[in-house]
């Protein structure tokens, strides 16, 4: 249920801006957490953008996967594990668990 | 023969769950419910251990691994909960009948090999999960008194429903 929003702030961003110039519009790096529990994906965060990261937290007692129907990611999450997906393209991506096909979710990634 | 065996098993499981209710008009106790739920998981685990040795198809093999992993997780939860509540599982006629029938089914599947085994295993998984879902919904969950046990059974039902979908996909793939 918990969707926490962590902002990767400070030095790293400033450094990368210095080194590589201004990132593309709306591309502020953020890490969004989606918790998986009781055979369900937590709600997808609103306002996802390119260059954001989703951290998947498997709080369930079962192993799950987060598998994009378009093949863009496939994260294996044993019980208690965490995994990350970097959002590299503006798109709408549906995902499911390969082991428990009724578990479904959707990420809407804006530029 | 196989189909007959499957349906026989399903009807016995349903009958067993119903008759447990009917015995002296007493619903099963939490100790009995825990035993039935644990046995249901154990049956599927034992069947999956066989399937790991015999499965021909990669998807069937991976499904069997999933069954062991998921049912073991639920069964460990049941054991932890019973420890916490200081309750012992209580053997009962439903569990015994389920286990006996599962042995017969396992022997039947053991006689098969290759694709015939894969198909029969997947079909049996559909039938088995349907039967257990029915027993959970109609008898076990409504009869459970302890809220933590009830909640665990509800998680179990959700899991069994997912396994049912997965097994149905498997049957379709193997056609």
Interface residues (C-beta under 8 A of the other chain):
Chain A: X38 X39 X61 X62 X63 X79 X99 X100 X101 X102 X103
Chain B: X66 X69 X70 X73 X74 X76 X77 X155 X158 X159 X161 X162 X163 X165 X166 X169
